[in-house]
Amino acid sequence: MRHFAGNKWGMKMIMEQTRTDQLLDSIIKENLKPFVKKIDLESYYAKDYISNLGEKGLFNSIDHSFVETLEREALTVEKTSESCMTTGFNLWCHLAALTYLRHTNNEYLRSELLTKLEKGEILGGTGLSNPMKYFSGLEPLHLRAVRTDGGYVINGNLGAVSNLHDDHWFGVIASVGGEQEMMAFVPCYAKGLTLKEQVNYIGVNGSATYACKFKDVFVPDYWIISSNARSFTDMIRPIFVLYQIPLGLGVISASIQSMKKAPKKQGAINRFLDVQPEYIEEKYHSLKGMLISLIEGNELQNQLKELIRLRLEVDYLIMEAVHGDMLHYGGAAYLQKSHPSRRLRESYFLLNLTPTVKHLKKMLVDWK
Ligand SMILES: Cc1cc2nc3c(=O)[nH]c(=O)nc-3n(C[C@H](O)[C@H](O)[C@H](O)COP(=O)(O)OP(=O)(O)OC[C@H]3O[C@@H](n4cnc5c(N)ncnc54)[C@H](O)[C@@H]3O)c2cc1C
């Protein structure tokens, strides 16, 4: 399968791509696949897997162009989600945090934390669902910040932030006096911040998701990502959405393989089903080609609308793919611990991940 389009980058790029594929495959085989059932059924958080990707250089942006980095990281999200979308989502959270620090002008965050995040020494998350909805006029901001000596004091609650652990950091946006918004990078150990684990979901319980309560949390100036969070969010939104697309592609790809491998029982009765793997596969390749073209076009800032449409197309295809897989796999799929049932439950999280399907639809209508 081709991940980097065309031969224009020559043999060197192809060899590098092959090395990355092989490295990723071996990390997934050793550090992710053996834990997938535990992640799904016992809320196990595959922290070591994500740290390992960093240790092996798969988040390194310094020695690579922007396009190379995006392409490699999008592929890493897809391959991870092919085995386990819960962990693919954790990875997306980390990549969102990386995106914030790669784009901030704050020298402290860039010099002290960015390299550690890229090496997997510390991991990151993002509390931007509420602000994304706020900037679309859907709900008020849930965090409030008051200016004080050398920083801000933050109060409020975030219902769900994932990929968190004692030493992790995450991005938040707070309203300042109801007129402005600031964005900060906050460690889970910040004084006044309380985390309450959330594991009662129908899926993705291994996503290390916590409700976050901010009670007079002091955020020093050197943790500020941007004092103009609105324009900063406009800048990073295309990448934020882009990294979500391979979450769906990975699950779709796994569902296609699963349908193809489904037992050929009862006189190959699956051929009577409306959804066939070849049909999903053709669409999958087309959507993946669009994603690669968007990345390689290197004009993401002007292509948010195309990314939103692509994310929606992937959301629609994931629904067909996981439901098709449930039908092809039959009774065995209906077992709680089956892979098709895990993917069915995981897929509904993607549909309800901000920007949710309803939010994406609204964005397209607003732009008309
Ligand atoms: C497992 C999980 C992980 C998430 N991780 C993150 C993250 O890392 N960062 C982030 O910023 N956001 C996170 N979110 C939020 C997510 O991105 C979406 O914003 C959210 O799932 C759906 O948004 P919504 O617009 O449908 O509804 P919401 O805005 O969540 O809520 C809509 C309505 O449902 C109510 N509601 C919400 N949750 C519950 C509940 N548990 N029980 C009863 N009523 C409820 C709300 O009060 C509201 O009235 C996570 C959500 C889930 C489920």
The ligand as a MOL file (V3000), in Angstrom:
LIG
                    3D

  0  0  0     0  0            999 V3000
M  V30 BEGIN CTAB
M  V30 COUNTS 53 58 0 0 0
M  V30 BEGIN ATOM
M  V30 1 C -14.9320 9.2420 26.3320 0
M  V30 2 C -14.9040 10.6940 26.0110 0
M  V30 3 C -13.6790 11.3260 25.9440 0
M  V30 4 C -13.6290 12.6970 25.6790 0
M  V30 5 N -12.4190 13.2930 25.6500 0
M  V30 6 C -12.3400 14.6330 25.4670 0
M  V30 7 C -11.0980 15.3000 25.4930 0
M  V30 8 O -10.0280 14.6980 25.6070 0
M  V30 9 N -11.1050 16.6460 25.3930 0
M  V30 10 C -12.2550 17.3520 25.2380 0
M  V30 11 O -12.1810 18.5900 25.1780 0
M  V30 12 N -13.4530 16.7420 25.1370 0
M  V30 13 C -13.5300 15.4110 25.2540 0
M  V30 14 N -14.7420 14.7800 25.1570 0
M  V30 15 C -15.9230 15.5320 24.6780 0
M  V30 16 C -16.2040 15.1950 23.2090 0
M  V30 17 O -15.2000 15.6860 22.3530 0
M  V30 18 C -17.5210 15.7750 22.7520 0
M  V30 19 O -17.5700 17.1400 22.9900 0
M  V30 20 C -18.6720 15.0860 23.4600 0
M  V30 21 O -18.5090 13.7060 23.3980 0
M  V30 22 C -19.9840 15.2410 22.7620 0
M  V30 23 O -20.3350 16.4940 22.6710 0
M  V30 24 P -21.8730 16.8330 22.4830 0
M  V30 25 O -21.8080 18.1350 21.7810 0
M  V30 26 O -22.6120 15.7460 21.8200 0
M  V30 27 O -22.4730 16.8670 23.8970 0
M  V30 28 P -21.9640 17.4390 25.2540 0
M  V30 29 O -21.5970 18.8580 25.0800 0
M  V30 30 O -20.9760 16.5520 25.8770 0
M  V30 31 O -23.2470 17.3690 26.0390 0
M  V30 32 C -24.5250 17.5810 25.4690 0
M  V30 33 C -25.5270 17.4180 26.5370 0
M  V30 34 O -25.4200 16.1450 27.1620 0
M  V30 35 C -25.1370 16.3060 28.5460 0
M  V30 36 N -24.1540 15.3140 28.9400 0
M  V30 37 C -22.8590 15.2570 28.6010 0
M  V30 38 N -22.2500 14.2140 29.1840 0
M  V30 39 C -23.1820 13.6030 29.9160 0
M  V30 40 C -23.1860 12.4600 30.7510 0
M  V30 41 N -22.0790 11.7500 30.9720 0
M  V30 42 N -24.3390 12.1010 31.3380 0
M  V30 43 C -25.4640 12.8140 31.1400 0
M  V30 44 N -25.5350 13.9080 30.3670 0
M  V30 45 C -24.4090 14.2860 29.7620 0
M  V30 46 C -24.5950 17.6950 28.6890 0
M  V30 47 O -24.8740 18.1840 29.9750 0
M  V30 48 C -25.3180 18.4530 27.6050 0
M  V30 49 O -26.5210 18.9550 28.0230 0
M  V30 50 C -14.8260 13.4210 25.4240 0
M  V30 51 C -16.0560 12.7670 25.4740 0
M  V30 52 C -16.0980 11.4220 25.7610 0
M  V30 53 C -17.4430 10.7450 25.7710 0
M  V30 END ATOM
M  V30 BEGIN BOND
M  V30 1 1 1 2
M  V30 2 1 2 3
M  V30 3 2 2 52
M  V30 4 2 3 4
M  V30 5 1 4 5
M  V30 6 1 4 50
M  V30 7 2 5 6
M  V30 8 1 6 7
M  V30 9 1 6 13
M  V30 10 2 7 8
M  V30 11 1 7 9
M  V30 12 1 9 10
M  V30 13 2 10 11
M  V30 14 1 10 12
M  V30 15 2 12 13
M  V30 16 1 13 14
M  V30 17 1 14 15
M  V30 18 1 14 50
M  V30 19 1 15 16
M  V30 20 1 16 17
M  V30 21 1 16 18
M  V30 22 1 18 19
M  V30 23 1 18 20
M  V30 24 1 20 21
M  V30 25 1 20 22
M  V30 26 1 22 23
M  V30 27 1 23 24
M  V30 28 2 24 25
M  V30 29 1 24 26
M  V30 30 1 24 27
M  V30 31 1 27 28
M  V30 32 2 28 29
M  V30 33 1 28 30
M  V30 34 1 28 31
M  V30 35 1 31 32
M  V30 36 1 32 33
M  V30 37 1 33 34
M  V30 38 1 33 48
M  V30 39 1 34 35
M  V30 40 1 35 36
M  V30 41 1 35 46
M  V30 42 1 36 37
M  V30 43 1 36 45
M  V30 44 2 37 38
M  V30 45 1 38 39
M  V30 46 1 39 40
M  V30 47 2 39 45
M  V30 48 1 40 41
M  V30 49 2 40 42
M  V30 50 1 42 43
M  V30 51 2 43 44
M  V30 52 1 44 45
M  V30 53 1 46 47
M  V30 54 1 46 48
M  V30 55 1 48 49
M  V30 56 2 50 51
M  V30 57 1 51 52
M  V30 58 1 52 53
M  V30 END BOND
M  V30 END CTAB
M  END
